[in-house]
């Protein structure tokens, strides 16, 4: 049911009046006649609110809005979640944009609920414009499902124009390419008189996509005859249009009118006049005329019939964005093709010797030439041809080449589309993206940096052979990276080995890479390629792992990351399904969840199937299977992953990025969200995986009307980077430039904890950029990110331990840079406030005393207030001395946050631990200093009003640290009177072998039990400080034996069901009893004594009352 809020009697119409950007004007020929003076028409703009961190602060470009208002349009914005029949009945035209992307379950469901009302409105005489706003190729299914009844379908293809005269780039951002078309419908009212239009070109992003149409449609805008469409994800790149792709079209639907438009609104309807787009380039290049004339046409009555769609050439295929995986496609794989990779030291005189030696033992072999043997594109084309000629129907020779990046890290590129153009200063992931194919990182234990820093999406040399003998099994590195949410496909690699030695090793039981494919020719297509990873490669000495994966209704297929299980809420359930064949007699099957041995079985049979059902988890996890025969690894499965449900206020997309979705209450806002008007919805992103950077940006940061970004909590900054930096003896070392991105801890909907190790830097060796060990200092950093609430602060608590690698002189030890940030606006920050006390109250008073921002400020807390962009609060949560240096630069104001150690000389190994917080607000906050003062009081434990009935408070410095009693804490949060400040609870007494739950205190799940994240023996929960609410969090069950693994199977109103498993190799005994968290009264005294054999599991049920 769609919740309907009544329209406001009078709408405060705009956030601000904007001056017309220079050069934006209409030609008389291109403009339709505006309605008579005084007539008003309602334009209903529909956008996705729930889970949409991509949505930006305005809903119609401010300049375009003025043009529409001059023609009598009154703009009314609504979230698709809240639009209802009343709103459609009052609308003269409707624009749908910022549609939900596939992972946003709430948004997709809302659009489905809205579809019948849209159809009723349209067929009854309404006018609808659908602007296709893709995000990570996940919007195709929701939008195409909506458009299917009308015969339109957007396709995931790039428009490529072969005529260079039609292709150019923006002046202000040459990374945005564009193409021009004059191929417009001359006789249609929308496009008659528009001479040409220019469109952003799709390059793996949010730009322009063609649309496929049924004959009822009239194409309005086509690309030129020299243009075609290409499927940028397909191996052959073949698209649906060999010429003239359609980018906009119109049709009559009963009594109504419908227009579809394929260029992303961020560059057009929503934010087209921003200076990043050359002060409105696309609007000036025909799009503004198009939108004005389209809305006028939609508002008219149906007229004469229109032209028919000509027949299309091409190969129509369904869009393959995020979609549920049908049950039949989750069945175990039975067809496997086995092979290995061989790194050659020179091109062989003949490939027949390789085919003769390996055919019959393998189904395929990848032969990788050294880069010295293939200096040019033509050389690799010749090598591909030779491999194709040597292949047989039952044996495939895959061509490959060895590549070294600028840091001398080796990669084997299997079956690439092209050979790399020689350039300098490129990392492996950049090369892999350029050439395509399946990239495999070689010698990962010797060259771990690229593996740890490019986020995966590649092959990994798990088993390495030299001279025909096993040289190294890189298992520990592989486990760490997989547990850290990497995307790796294990591979078997032979180095400098002839065909006879490889054949002999195979006869001795060497590892093989197994790829699920029906025919050998399909093997390259089944291997992962960059940013399209199905992760379905197995390494085995003999056992056949047909299935080791999460299965169920929530398994989805994402073209960006492959398959993963998408938790839809606390009551969701997954099944880990196992099907293995050809097991050794004493085989041991181990299931890992991250780096934890989660399950262990000794099947005792050659073929074995088993399923594990368990309840929703609190965070992202990685599951995989290992098969052992004694002390020898026999096989390892693909990794099966889970992802969080995307929440409106907080989400964790993966362990490389965190984001907060943000909505700012504003009575002048153009859009309604949850019954109140808002002026900004966007995102704050924490790119831990891409350089420890906090970036207050939605999908396109600069796509706001210049100088009017107050709808997003930006704190006035473009980014803040946590960068330990030190100067000594003429050396300036940026150790943060090369962090080790492994060891991520916990990402949940409720709070997140992430770790980072910084121990390397970039260096020049013989004139080549490479990665070298840090010389001066290393840093261990933990980031604690609480859940964000609308109207509140967005904050991150940073715990950093700095360790010098040698004695540092007084100049170096006097100040250590911890963080650096750059402002959004040119010039300098507006004001700065400094606090010098560890007590919150005196410091809060100081924060009201604002002064000029430029210069060096010494204290403990600092607040920069560059209204209207919001405020930045940064300060120490300990008693150390800090300073903030604010300067102007050509890119905008710059700030550097320093620590001043007490000792003048910093001795080698003498570690310093610091804790500081970074928080940002939006310019919508009427009193940022008061909000900052409330935040400081809450973080320092003054006036939070917490009364505990169970458990006790241990410390209060940044987060509230408590100790559980009998496994949980329980109490009440008295109303504090604070503004919305997130406060993270860190509860001691957690266990990675036991589940943790808490009572939700906010959002759509308020009052229900939700799983909580755990890390390092602590349970994490975020509590709001604004109102008094009960606090209950901890372990729902206790177990006397820490070796036993306990998982929740199901929570009902009457009982809690637990799986208890013995993952060890010996018998285990223990007592299981409810903690009192969920079970009350006499039922809390229940318990069960258990004796479990190795690998045994048992279901235990406790009544709740």
NUVOMAR-705523 format. One record per residue (C-alpha): x, y, z; residue in one letter. Coordinates in steps of 0.05 Angstrom, whole numbers, padded with zeros to 5 digits, always signed. Layout:
NUVOMAR-705523
XYZA...
end
This chain:
NUVOMAR-705523
+00000+00000+00000X+00027+00068-00019X+00027+00117+00038X-00004+00182+00016X+00010+00249+00047X-00036+00308+00031X-00007+00362-00014X+00012+00427+00020X-00038+00483+00007X+00018+00529-00015X+00088+00506-00033X+00148+00549-00017X+00174+00540-00086X+00249+00545-00093X+00310+00541-00050X+00338+00604-00081X+00334+00645-00145X+00393+00633-00189X+00423+00680-00240X+00420+00654-00311X+00488+00625-00329X+00524+00661-00385X+00508+00633-00453X+00443+00598-00435X+00388+00622-00480X+00335+00597-00527X+00326+00610-00600X+00257+00631-00621X+00253+00575-00672X+00267+00522-00619X+00216+00544-00568X+00143+00526-00565X+00093+00579-00548X+00085+00585-00473X+00015+00582-00443X-00025+00645-00432X-00001+00690-00376X-00028+00671-00309X-00043+00598-00325X-00009+00548-00280X+00008+00476-00293X+00033+00425-00242X+00095+00385-00258X+00102+00325-00212X+00174+00302-00206X+00182+00232-00178X+00248+00206-00150X+00270+00148-00107X+00281+00164-00034X+00292+00098+00001X+00363+00072-00004X+00383+00123-00057X+00450+00153-00039X+00457+00172-00112X+00402+00225-00109X+00429+00296-00106X+00406+00360-00074X+00360+00389-00128X+00305+00357-00168X+00302+00404-00227X+00363+00443-00250X+00355+00513-00221X+00363+00548-00288X+00316+00499-00323X+00267+00508-00266X+00264+00583-00280X+00251+00569-00353X+00195+00521-00335X+00164+00569-00285X+00165+00624-00337X+00120+00578-00378X+00072+00568-00321X+00098+00503-00291X+00094+00494-00215X+00142+00440-00192X+00119+00389-00140X+00168+00335-00119X+00151+00268-00087X+00186+00205-00069X+00160+00145-00108X+00148+00113-00040X+00097+00165-00022X+00065+00186-00088X-00008+00166-00095X-00069+00177-00138X-00084+00245-00108X-00017+00271-00133X-00027+00244-00203X-00097+00274-00208X-00068+00342-00192X-00011+00336-00243X-00010+00362-00314X+00054+00323-00329X+00099+00275-00292X+00174+00266-00296X+00205+00202-00268X+00280+00202-00255X+00331+00175-00206X+00298+00107-00208X+00318+00054-00157X+00376+00009-00174X+00370-00066-00165X+00404-00073-00097X+00355-00023-00068X+00300-00072-00051X+00255-00020-00019X+00259+00026-00078X+00246-00029-00129X+00185-00052-00090X+00160+00020-00085X+00166+00029-00160X+00128-00036-00172X+00073-00012-00125X+00070+00054-00161X+00067+00024-00232X-00009+00012-00233X-00022+00084-00212X+00025+00110-00265X-00009+00067-00317X-00078+00091-00296X-00054+00163-00299X-00022+00154-00367X-00079+00117-00401X-00129+00167-00373X-00097+00225-00410X-00034+00242-00370X+00035+00256-00396X+00097+00220-00371X+00171+00232-00384X+00218+00176-00362X+00291+00197-00357X+00336+00136-00351X+00385+00145-00293X+00429+00084-00289X+00475+00066-00231X+00526+00010-00238X+00481-00021-00292X+00430-00039-00239X+00372+00006-00261X+00357-00031-00326X+00312-00084-00295X+00268-00038-00252X+00258+00013-00308X+00249-00039-00363X+00198-00076-00320X+00159-00011-00315X+00164+00003-00391X+00152-00068-00415X+00076-00058-00423X+00090+00001-00470X+00141-00034-00514X+00205+00002-00493X+00269-00026-00464X+00335+00009-00448X+00397-00031-00464X+00465-00031-00430X+00503-00008-00491X+00550+00050-00507X+00536+00095-00567X+00599+00097-00610X+00604+00147-00667X+00660+00130-00717X+00659+00201-00746X+00710+00242-00706X+00674+00306-00726X+00615+00285-00683X+00657+00269-00621X+00689+00317-00572X+00698+00328-00497X+00677+00379-00445X+00726+00436-00434X+00720+00435-00358X+00724+00359-00354X+00756+00325-00413X+00740+00258-00380X+00668+00269-00403X+00665+00254-00477X+00604+00271-00519X+00575+00260-00587X+00531+00306-00630X+00471+00286-00671X+00429+00324-00720X+00386+00262-00732X+00322+00289-00699X+00250+00278-00720X+00236+00340-00762X+00160+00334-00761X+00147+00320-00687X+00127+00378-00642X+00181+00360-00592X+00240+00362-00638X+00216+00405-00697X+00263+00465-00700X+00318+00436-00656X+00379+00434-00702X+00423+00387-00661X+00434+00357-00593X+00496+00333-00557X+00497+00273-00509X+00547+00247-00458X+00579+00183-00482X+00573+00121-00440X+00639+00097-00414X+00623+00050-00357X+00582+00103-00322X+00519+00144-00316X+00513+00178-00383X+00471+00158-00445X+00439+00092-00464X+00398+00073-00526X+00327+00047-00522X+00294-00010-00560X+00223+00003-00583X+00161-00031-00610X+00129-00004-00674X+00081+00042-00636X+00138+00089-00619X+00164+00149-00657X+00239+00159-00650X+00252+00232-00631X+00327+00231-00627X+00375+00183-00660X+00450+00183-00663X+00480+00194-00732X+00485+00141-00786X+00559+00134-00769X+00541+00113-00698X+00528+00044-00670X+00515+00014-00602X+00562-00034-00567X+00549-00079-00507X+00608-00056-00464X+00604-00119-00421X+00600-00171-00475X+00663-00203-00502X+00645-00189-00574X+00615-00121-00554X+00560-00131-00606X+00501-00085-00594X+00429-00080-00617X+00440-00022-00664X+00487-00026-00723X+00470+00046-00740X+00429+00104-00713X+00416+00083-00640X+00352+00114-00612X+00363+00159-00551X+00293+00189-00543X+00224+00169-00567X+00150+00185-00558X+00084+00147-00565X+00010+00152-00551X-00016+00106-00496X-00093+00106-00500X-00110+00178-00481X-00041+00195-00454X+00029+00210-00479X+00095+00178-00460X+00167+00200-00475X+00230+00162-00457X+00299+00195-00454X+00366+00160-00447X+00414+00213-00421X+00428+00214-00346X+00393+00271-00309X+00456+00288-00270X+00483+00321-00332X+00416+00345-00359X+00349+00354-00325X+00375+00352-00253X+00441+00390-00254X+00455+00408-00326X+00475+00481-00313X+00532+00465-00265X+00599+00494-00285X+00631+00425-00288X+00589+00413-00350X+00618+00476-00381X+00563+00519-00350X+00506+00478-00379X+00536+00450-00442X+00484+00396-00454X+00426+00442-00437X+00453+00494-00485X+00464+00440-00538X+00391+00426-00548X+00369+00390-00485X+00336+00450-00451X+00294+00461-00513X+00278+00386-00514X+00254+00385-00442X+00211+00448-00448X+00179+00424-00513X+00170+00353-00485X+00131+00378-00425X+00088+00423-00468X+00073+00364-00514X+00056+00318-00455X+00007+00370-00430X-00032+00372-00496X-00090+00327-00517X-00076+00267-00562X-00069+00287-00635X-00057+00252-00701X-00022+00185-00706X+00053+00185-00711X+00104+00149-00753X+00120+00076-00742X+00187+00049-00717X+00228+00020-00774X+00256-00049-00769X+00319-00054-00726X+00382-00093-00741X+00423-00125-00687X+00417-00177-00634X+00365-00160-00581X+00384-00189-00513X+00355-00178-00444X+00392-00130-00398X+00434-00167-00348X+00435-00121-00288X+00422-00142-00217X+00369-00196-00215X+00348-00255-00172X+00379-00320-00192X+00325-00373-00207X+00328-00436-00167X+00344-00479-00228X+00406-00436-00240X+00430-00449-00168X+00437-00523-00181X+00505-00556-00174X+00551-00551-00234X+00568-00618-00266X+00610-00598-00327X+00681-00578-00309X+00740-00564-00355X+00809-00572-00324X+00872-00534-00342X+00933-00495-00318X+00970-00431-00335X+01042-00436-00360X+01088-00375-00359X+01137-00383-00417X+01207-00353-00418X+01205-00350-00494X+01158-00364-00552X+01160-00439-00568X+01181-00461-00637X+01117-00502-00642X+01054-00510-00602X+01042-00581-00624X+01089-00607-00570X+01046-00574-00516X+00982-00601-00546X+01010-00671-00552X+01037-00672-00480X+00976-00644-00445X+00916-00665-00487X+00880-00720-00450X+00907-00697-00383X+00876-00627-00387X+00820-00594-00426X+00857-00528-00435X+00923-00494-00424X+00938-00419-00422X+01007-00404-00452X+01033-00337-00430X+01089-00303-00469X+01138-00256-00435X+01126-00183-00451X+01192-00179-00488X+01165-00228-00540X+01104-00186-00556X+01127-00113-00561X+01071-00092-00609X+00996-00104-00618X+01011-00142-00683X+01056-00191-00646X+01001-00210-00597X+00950-00216-00654X+00997-00266-00687X+01004-00304-00621X+00928-00308-00614X+00923-00336-00684X+00976-00389-00670X+00939-00411-00606X+00874-00415-00644X+00905-00458-00698X+00935-00505-00646X+00870-00515-00609X+00826-00577-00619X+00752-00589-00608X+00769-00623-00542X+00830-00581-00523X+00838-00506-00521X+00902-00466-00523X+00888-00398-00491X+00935-00342-00511X+00965-00299-00457X+01018-00247-00444X+01058-00227-00384X+01053-00153-00364X+01093-00112-00315X+01062-00050-00286X+01098+00013-00266X+01113-00018-00199X+01143-00081-00231X+01086-00124-00208X+01074-00183-00256X+01007-00202-00286X+00986-00255-00335X+00933-00230-00382X+00893-00288-00410X+00856-00279-00476X+00858-00202-00474X+00819-00162-00525X+00882-00122-00543X+00953-00112-00521X+00970-00052-00476X+00995+00013-00505X+01060+00030-00470X+01049+00084-00419X+01083+00104-00354X+01057+00105-00282X+01003+00053-00288X+00981+00000-00239X+00959-00069-00258X+00885-00054-00251X+00891+00003-00301X+00925-00042-00351X+00875-00098-00340X+00818-00050-00352X+00849-00026-00417X+00863-00094-00448X+00806-00137-00421X+00809-00213-00414X+00824-00250-00349X+00880-00217-00308X+00920-00263-00261X+00966-00235-00208X+01031-00274-00205X+01077-00288-00146X+01027-00255-00098X+01068-00270-00035X+01128-00235-00066X+01088-00178-00095X+01028-00170-00049X+01016-00096-00059X+00974-00100-00124X+00933-00156-00094X+00918-00116-00032X+00905-00050-00066X+00865-00059-00129X+00805-00092-00098X+00808-00159-00130X+00767-00175-00192X+00824-00218-00218X+00857-00286-00217X+00906-00304-00162X+00964-00352-00169X+00945-00398-00111X+00989-00458-00129X+01056-00441-00161X+01102-00494-00193X+01174-00486-00214X+01212-00540-00251X+01150-00584-00247X+01149-00585-00170X+01103-00547-00123X+01141-00484-00104X+01090-00448-00061X+01017-00451-00040X+00997-00379-00026X+00939-00401+00019X+00946-00353+00078X+00948-00291+00034X+00889-00318-00006X+00848-00329+00057X+00863-00260+00084X+00843-00227+00020X+00780-00268+00011X+00760-00254+00083X+00772-00180+00068X+00720-00182+00013X+00766-00188-00045X+00745-00218-00112X+00796-00270-00129X+00794-00331-00174X+00847-00383-00153X+00892-00408-00209X+00947-00459-00218X+01010-00430-00250X+01073-00464-00276X+01136-00421-00286X+01191-00435-00337X+01170-00506-00347X+01168-00548-00410X+01109-00591-00433X+01140-00656-00409X+01152-00629-00339X+01080-00603-00334X+01053-00670-00358X+01095-00706-00307X+01071-00661-00251X+00999-00674-00271X+01011-00749-00269X+01039-00740-00198X+00974-00707-00176X+00988-00633-00187X+00934-00582-00176X+00889-00563-00234X+00843-00503-00244X+00771-00525-00257X+00724-00480-00295X+00650-00496-00303X+00638-00499-00378X+00601-00547-00424X+00651-00539-00481X+00725-00521-00479X+00714-00461-00525X+00672-00430-00469X+00728-00432-00416X+00753-00361-00427X+00682-00334-00421X+00672-00370-00355X+00734-00340-00323X+00725-00274-00287X+00745-00211-00322X+00755-00143-00290X+00692-00117-00256X+00652-00177-00278X+00670-00233-00232X+00627-00295-00223X+00680-00325-00177X+00666-00396-00201X+00737-00423-00209X+00759-00483-00167X+00830-00508-00154X+00834-00583-00140X+00880-00643-00140X+00821-00690-00151X+00757-00675-00111X+00701-00644-00151X+00666-00586-00115X+00601-00582-00153X+00571-00533-00103X+00594-00495-00042X+00552-00432-00040X+00497-00391-00008X+00431-00407-00040X+00360-00382-00033X+00311-00330-00056X+00358-00272-00041X+00415-00296-00085X+00426-00242-00138X+00468-00234-00200X+00504-00167-00204X+00543-00151-00268X+00591-00110-00226X+00609-00162-00173X+00577-00227-00195X+00536-00270-00149X+00522-00253-00076X+00468-00263-00024X+00430-00199-00008X+00404-00198+00063X+00334-00167+00062X+00325-00160+00137X+00333-00193+00205X+00283-00249+00189X+00317-00269+00124X+00348-00338+00119X+00402-00367+00076X+00424-00438+00061X+00496-00457+00050X+00491-00515+00001X+00547-00566-00009X+00554-00620-00062X+00623-00653-00069X+00645-00715-00107X+00707-00759-00111X+00728-00746-00039X+00788-00783-00010X+00772-00836+00042X+00791-00793+00102X+00772-00725+00072X+00757-00668+00119X+00711-00614+00093X+00722-00545+00124X+00677-00485+00114X+00706-00417+00129X+00667-00354+00144X+00718-00300+00133X+00780-00326+00170X+00739-00365+00221X+00733-00440+00214X+00657-00441+00215X+00640-00514+00201X+00680-00578+00197X+00655-00645+00171X+00685-00715+00160X+00636-00743+00109X+00665-00814+00107X+00635-00824+00038X+00660-00810-00033X+00601-00766-00054X+00569-00720-00002X+00514-00668+00001X+00495-00624+00060X+00457-00559+00074X+00462-00508+00131X+00404-00460+00144X+00418-00398+00185X+00388-00330+00199X+00407-00261+00172X+00476-00239+00192X+00495-00169+00214X+00548-00156+00162X+00584-00175+00099X+00616-00243+00100X+00655-00289+00055X+00643-00365+00057X+00685-00418+00022X+00701-00492+00026X+00769-00526+00034X+00778-00601+00027X+00837-00631+00064X+00868-00701+00063X+00910-00703+00126X+00956-00643+00123X+00948-00632+00048X+00898-00584+00016X+00861-00623-00038X+00812-00571-00063X+00786-00501-00051X+00719-00474-00074X+00697-00406-00102X+00679-00355-00049X+00605-00342-00036X+00589-00273-00008X+00535-00236+00027X+00516-00163+00024X+00476-00119+00070X+00406-00097+00058X+00410-00024+00036X+00379+00021+00088X+00354+00092+00077X+00400+00122+00129X+00461+00077+00128X+00491+00024+00085X+00554-00015+00074X+00560-00032+00000X+00625-00070+00010X+00686-00069+00054X+00723-00022+00009X+00670+00032+00012X+00620+00056+00063X+00566+00106+00049X+00511+00143+00085X+00447+00163+00050X+00427+00232+00071X+00362+00270+00072X+00359+00341+00100X+00294+00368+00126X+00276+00435+00095X+00207+00468+00092X+00228+00501+00026X+00248+00434-00005X+00219+00413-00071X+00211+00340-00052X+00172+00302+00001X+00207+00247+00039X+00172+00210+00096X+00118+00263+00100X+00166+00322+00107X+00199+00367+00056X+00272+00359+00043X+00321+00398+00001X+00377+00348-00005X+00387+00275-00012X+00456+00250-00028X+00513+00211-00001X+00573+00214+00043X+00624+00163+00022X+00682+00134+00061X+00730+00105+00010X+00772+00065+00058X+00793+00018+00002X+00814+00073-00045X+00860+00115-00002X+00830+00126+00067X+00787+00182+00041X+00722+00211+00069X+00687+00244+00011X+00620+00280+00021X+00594+00266-00047X+00536+00233-00082X+00552+00198-00147X+00575+00262-00181X+00602+00310-00129X+00608+00371-00174X+00538+00363-00203X+00507+00414-00156X+00490+00484-00178X+00557+00518-00164X+00558+00549-00094X+00492+00520-00072X+00511+00451-00044X+00477+00460+00023X+00431+00401+00014X+00486+00351+00030X+00526+00345+00095X+00591+00366+00063X+00623+00403+00120X+00648+00450+00066X+00700+00399+00044X+00712+00362-00021X+00747+00306+00017X+00788+00290+00079X+00845+00241+00075X+00875+00207+00136X+00948+00214+00118X+01003+00202+00169X+01059+00246+00143X+01126+00265+00173X+01185+00309+00154X+01257+00296+00174X+01327+00308+00145X+01299+00331+00079X+01254+00269+00072X+01180+00278+00067X+01145+00211+00071X+01072+00200+00054X+01065+00131+00083X+00990+00132+00070X+01000+00129-00005X+01007+00054-00003X+00965+00023+00052X+00956-00052+00060X+00882-00060+00048X+00871-00125+00086X+00844-00139+00155X+00776-00106+00148X+00736-00120+00209X+00661-00111+00208X+00611-00075+00164X+00539-00077+00187X+00477-00034+00179X+00483-00011+00250X+00557+00007+00256X+00622-00007+00220X+00693-00020+00243X+00750-00021+00192X+00825-00030+00200X+00882-00005+00159X+00957-00018+00161X+01003+00033+00129X+01074+00009+00123X+01096+00024+00052X+01107+00083+00007X+01119+00099-00065X+01192+00104-00085X+01236+00112-00146X+01283+00054-00160X+01328+00062-00221X+01280+00114-00246X+01218+00069-00240X+01162+00082-00192X+01154+00023-00145X+01130+00006-00075X+01181+00005-00019X+01178-00006+00056X+01165+00057+00096X+01228+00086+00126X+01203+00133+00180X+01137+00112+00210X+01081+00060+00205X+01009+00069+00223X+00955+00022+00248X+00887+00054+00242X+00817+00034+00263X+00757+00072+00237X+00692+00067+00276X+00631+00091+00237X+00564+00096+00273X+00498+00096+00238X+00474+00164+00214X+00405+00193+00229X+00372+00246+00186X+00388+00317+00209X+00446+00293+00250X+00521+00292+00246X+00559+00244+00202X+00620+00222+00242X+00679+00175+00242X+00722+00160+00303X+00794+00146+00285X+00841+00106+00330X+00912+00110+00303X+00977+00080+00330X+01040+00110+00301X+01106+00073+00309X+01174+00104+00287X+01220+00058+00250X+01282+00096+00273X+01299+00152+00321X+01269+00216+00294X+01298+00284+00305X+01262+00342+00340X+01238+00373+00276X+01204+00308+00255X+01177+00294+00324X+01148+00363+00335X+01088+00353+00290X+01059+00293+00254X+01005+00304+00203X+00945+00258+00216X+00895+00284+00165X+00888+00332+00107X+00826+00361+00075X+00808+00407+00017X+00749+00454+00015X+00696+00458-00039X+00696+00533-00052X+00753+00576-00077X+00789+00620-00029X+00791+00603+00045X+00745+00573+00097X+00699+00623+00129X+00711+00617+00204X+00747+00572+00253X+00734+00558+00326X+00784+00528+00374X+00773+00489+00438X+00829+00477+00487X+00797+00437+00543X+00782+00363+00553X+00717+00382+00587X+00660+00388+00539X+00626+00448+00570X+00683+00499+00567X+00701+00473+00498X+00630+00482+00474X+00632+00554+00497X+00696+00565+00458X+00665+00538+00395X+00616+00595+00394X+00675+00644+00390X+00689+00640+00315X+00748+00674+00283X+00784+00678+00216X+00802+00610+00188X+00870+00623+00158X+00933+00609+00198X+00957+00558+00249X+00911+00543+00308X+00932+00503+00369X+00883+00467+00415X+00845+00402+00419X+00781+00414+00380X+00771+00453+00316X+00709+00472+00278X+00707+00503+00209X+00643+00536+00189X+00640+00556+00115X+00565+00566+00112X+00525+00551+00069X+00562+00486+00058X+00559+00461+00129X+00612+00452+00182X+00672+00407+00195X+00688+00386+00266X+00755+00353+00280X+00786+00342+00347X+00823+00298+00396X+00785+00250+00441X+00845+00245+00487X+00888+00296+00525X+00942+00304+00472X+00960+00369+00437X+00937+00382+00366X+00938+00439+00316X+00902+00457+00252X+00936+00494+00196X+00889+00528+00145X+00916+00557+00080X+00891+00577+00012X+00911+00540-00051X+00894+00541-00125X+00846+00482-00115X+00811+00513-00056X+00823+00520+00019X+00867+00467+00050X+00871+00443+00122X+00922+00399+00157X+00910+00367+00225X+00973+00355+00266X+00991+00317+00329X+01045+00347+00374X+01080+00292+00415X+01103+00307+00485X+01174+00283+00474X+01222+00323+00431X+01258+00261+00406X+01216+00204+00382X+01252+00138+00395X+01249+00078+00349X+01192+00031+00369X+01162+00082+00417X+01089+00078+00393X+01040+00135+00403X+00965+00120+00403X+00916+00176+00388X+00840+00180+00382X+00805+00235+00344X+00738+00246+00311X+00717+00276+00245X+00645+00299+00237X+00609+00340+00185X+00542+00376+00182X+00503+00407+00125X+00489+00480+00115X+00416+00465+00132X+00434+00461+00206X+00412+00527+00236X+00463+00526+00292X+00523+00483+00274X+00564+00505+00335X+00508+00482+00381X+00503+00416+00345X+00579+00408+00350X+00576+00424+00425X+00522+00371+00435X+00566+00321+00397X+00626+00335+00441X+00585+00328+00504X+00557+00262+00479X+00625+00235+00457X+00657+00255+00523X+00601+00226+00565X+00568+00288+00593X+00493+00285+00601X+00477+00223+00559X+00429+00200+00613X+00444+00126+00609X+00419+00082+00666X+00440+00008+00662X+00402-00048+00696X+00451-00100+00669X+00524-00087+00652X+00567-00027+00669X+00601+00031+00635X+00676+00023+00628X+00697+00086+00590X+00668+00143+00550X+00715+00174+00499X+00686+00180+00430X+00644+00118+00438X+00609+00090+00498X+00647+00029+00522X+00609-00020+00566X+00620-00088+00596X+00564-00140+00588X+00535-00176+00648X+00515-00248+00632X+00527-00233+00559X+00486-00170+00549X+00472-00099+00572X+00404-00070+00587X+00381-00002+00609X+00347+00063+00590X+00371+00125+00553X+00340+00185+00586X+00323+00244+00540X+00386+00285+00534X+00358+00346+00498X+00415+00339+00447X+00406+00348+00373X+00414+00284+00333X+00483+00257+00351X+00501+00184+00336X+00534+00149+00394X+00568+00082+00384X+00564+00031+00439X+00624-00016+00444X+00603-00074+00488X+00656-00120+00516X+00641-00194+00522X+00628-00211+00449X+00649-00275+00416X+00661-00294+00343X+00631-00362+00360X+00565-00333+00386X+00513-00288+00352X+00498-00217+00376X+00431-00181+00373X+00402-00116+00397X+00337-00079+00400X+00333-00030+00342X+00326+00042+00365X+00312+00078+00300X+00289+00072+00229X+00239+00023+00199X+00262-00034+00244X+00252+00004+00309X+00229-00041+00365X+00251-00106+00331X+00311-00151+00343X+00368-00138+00294X+00435-00173+00287X+00494-00132+00310X+00565-00131+00286X+00622-00160+00327X+00697-00151+00321X+00755-00163+00368X+00711-00187+00426X+00666-00126+00423X+00594-00118+00401X+00576-00053+00365X+00510-00017+00368X+00492+00055+00351X+00444+00092+00397X+00411+00160+00385X+00421+00212+00440X+00359+00253+00423X+00305+00215+00459X+00299+00166+00516X+00293+00094+00492X+00307+00025+00522X+00376-00003+00507X+00383-00079+00500X+00442-00110+00464X+00489-00169+00470X+00491-00245+00463X+00423-00280+00464X+00456-00344+00488X+00517-00365+00529X+00560-00427+00519X+00611-00454+00568X+00655-00482+00513X+00686-00428+00468X+00704-00480+00415X+00631-00492+00397X+00601-00450+00340X+00530-00424+00353X+00486-00391+00301X+00415-00367+00302X+00370-00407+00256X+00305-00371+00270X+00273-00321+00318X+00197-00325+00328X+00151-00293+00379X+00151-00358+00418X+00222-00385+00413X+00293-00376+00390X+00326-00432+00350X+00401-00443+00350X+00449-00486+00310X+00507-00513+00352X+00566-00542+00314X+00632-00573+00333X+00684-00549+00282X+00743-00582+00317X+00776-00650+00306X+00759-00676+00376X+00696-00687+00418X+00670-00624+00452X+00625-00616+00513X+00589-00554+00536X+00527-00523+00566X+00482-00476+00527X+00436-00428+00563X+00396-00365+00545X+00428-00300+00569X+00364-00264+00587X+00369-00217+00528X+00311-00247+00490X+00286-00300+00538X+00248-00275+00599X+00219-00302+00664X+00224-00375+00682X+00247-00392+00611X+00313-00355+00624X+00334-00410+00672X+00333-00464+00618X+00397-00497+00594X+00421-00556+00554X+00483-00599+00564X+00515-00620+00498X+00566-00671+00475X+00584-00664+00402X+00629-00708+00361X+00677-00676+00311X+00636-00642+00256X+00570-00656+00291X+00515-00603+00295X+00450-00599+00333X+00388-00556+00336X+00370-00527+00404X+00306-00488+00417X+00292-00443+00477X+00223-00415+00493X+00223-00339+00501X+00172-00336+00557X
end
